[in-house]
Amino acid sequence: MTWHAGRLIDHVHLRARNFAATRRFYEQVLALLGVPISAAGNDWFQADELFVDRADARTAPTHVHLAFQAKDRATVDAFHEAALAAGGTDNGPPGERHYHPGYYACFVLDPDGNNIEAVFHGPVNRSAPSVEMNPVV
């Protein structure tokens, strides 16, 4: 089975009620995936396709399901542990899922109640580690 990733979504925008707790949570779990915070301001941060900012009094926090790719099962296990230590709530411990053979994942709720998944799809050959985009000048 062949599938494609990284070509449908340009970015995901989350709005955080407790911005400090949310930033701490994502800094810790994304570090496990080797994805650093690439840009930030007082009320926002970005890591690859993920953009998070502070929800104001008129804007509710976002509630979505967001799945991050993990390089192996050990990373899924470590992600789950780090997410709980960073203030997340267990929403499904690491384990195999029935979605397709080799699907190994965990689920946690971030500080705003978003369902965050770390998933390893089993051994695969990637055509590239990431998509690089450079402005045409």
C-alpha positions as CSV (number, residue, x, y, z in Angstrom):
1,M,0.0,0.0,0.0
2,T,1.4,3.4,-0.9
3,W,0.1,6.7,0.6
4,H,1.1,10.3,0.4
5,A,1.7,12.7,3.4
6,G,2.6,16.3,3.6
7,R,0.9,17.6,0.5
8,L,-2.7,18.3,1.6
9,I,-2.4,20.5,4.7
10,D,-0.6,23.8,4.5
11,H,-1.0,24.6,8.2
12,V,-3.1,23.8,11.3
13,H,-4.0,26.8,13.5
14,L,-4.9,26.1,17.2
15,R,-6.1,28.7,19.6
16,A,-5.0,28.2,23.3
17,R,-6.8,29.3,26.4
18,N,-3.8,28.9,28.6
19,F,-1.1,29.9,26.2
20,A,1.9,29.3,28.6
21,A,0.7,25.7,29.4
22,T,0.0,25.0,25.8
23,R,3.4,26.2,24.6
24,R,5.2,24.2,27.3
25,F,3.2,21.1,26.2
26,Y,4.1,21.4,22.5
27,E,7.7,22.4,23.1
28,Q,8.2,19.1,25.0
29,V,6.3,16.8,22.8
30,L,7.6,18.2,19.5
31,A,11.2,18.0,20.8
32,L,10.7,14.3,21.0
33,L,9.7,14.3,17.3
34,G,12.7,16.3,16.3
35,V,10.6,19.3,15.3
36,P,11.6,22.6,17.0
37,I,9.6,25.7,17.5
38,S,10.8,27.6,14.4
39,A,9.2,31.1,15.1
40,A,7.5,32.7,18.0
41,G,6.2,35.9,19.5
42,N,4.6,36.8,22.9
43,D,1.2,35.2,22.0
44,W,2.0,32.7,19.2
45,F,4.5,30.1,18.0
46,Q,5.0,28.0,15.0
47,A,6.6,24.6,14.3
48,D,6.5,23.4,10.7
49,E,2.8,23.3,9.8
50,L,1.5,23.9,13.3
51,F,0.6,27.5,14.3
52,V,-0.7,28.2,17.8
53,D,-1.8,31.5,19.3
54,R,-3.5,32.8,22.4
55,A,-7.3,32.7,22.4
56,D,-8.8,36.0,23.5
57,A,-12.0,36.5,25.6
58,R,-14.2,36.4,22.5
59,T,-12.6,33.4,20.8
60,A,-13.0,29.8,22.1
61,P,-10.0,27.5,22.1
62,T,-9.8,25.0,19.2
63,H,-10.9,21.4,19.6
64,V,-9.4,19.1,16.9
65,H,-7.8,15.8,16.4
66,L,-4.1,16.2,15.3
67,A,-1.8,13.3,14.5
68,F,2.0,13.7,14.5
69,Q,4.3,11.2,12.8
70,A,6.7,9.3,14.9
71,K,9.8,7.6,13.6
72,D,9.3,4.3,15.6
73,R,7.3,2.7,18.4
74,A,9.7,3.9,21.0
75,T,9.1,7.5,20.0
76,V,5.3,6.9,20.4
77,D,5.9,5.5,23.9
78,A,8.2,8.4,24.8
79,F,5.8,11.0,23.3
80,H,3.0,9.6,25.5
81,E,5.1,9.8,28.6
82,A,6.4,13.3,27.8
83,A,2.9,14.5,27.0
84,L,1.6,13.4,30.4
85,A,4.5,15.0,32.2
86,A,3.9,18.2,30.3
87,G,0.3,18.5,31.5
88,G,-1.5,16.3,28.9
89,T,-4.3,13.8,29.8
90,D,-4.2,10.2,28.7
91,N,-6.7,9.5,26.0
92,G,-5.4,6.2,24.8
93,P,-2.1,4.5,25.8
94,P,0.5,3.4,23.2
95,G,-0.5,0.3,21.3
96,E,-1.4,-1.2,18.0
97,R,-4.6,0.0,16.4
98,H,-6.8,-1.7,13.9
99,Y,-6.6,1.1,11.3
100,H,-4.0,-0.8,9.1
101,P,-1.3,-3.4,9.8
102,G,1.6,-1.8,11.7
103,Y,-0.4,1.3,13.0
104,Y,1.0,2.0,16.5
105,A,-0.2,5.1,18.3
106,C,-1.1,6.9,21.5
107,F,-3.6,9.7,22.2
108,V,-3.4,12.5,24.7
109,L,-5.5,15.6,25.3
110,D,-3.5,18.8,25.3
111,P,-4.2,21.6,27.9
112,D,-7.1,22.9,25.7
113,G,-8.7,19.5,25.1
114,N,-7.4,18.8,21.6
115,N,-6.9,15.1,20.9
116,I,-3.2,14.8,20.0
117,E,-1.9,11.5,18.5
118,A,1.6,10.3,17.9
119,V,1.6,7.5,15.2
120,F,4.1,5.1,13.7
121,H,2.8,3.5,10.5
122,G,5.4,0.7,10.5
123,P,8.5,0.5,8.4
124,V,8.3,2.5,5.3
125,N,10.5,4.0,2.7
126,R,10.2,7.8,2.5
127,S,10.8,9.7,-0.8
128,A,12.2,12.6,1.3
129,P,12.5,13.5,5.0
130,S,10.5,16.6,4.5
131,V,9.3,19.0,1.8
132,E,11.5,22.0,1.4
133,M,10.0,25.2,0.0
134,N,12.2,28.1,-1.1
135,P,10.9,31.4,-2.5
136,V,11.5,32.0,-6.2
137,V,13.2,35.3,-6.5
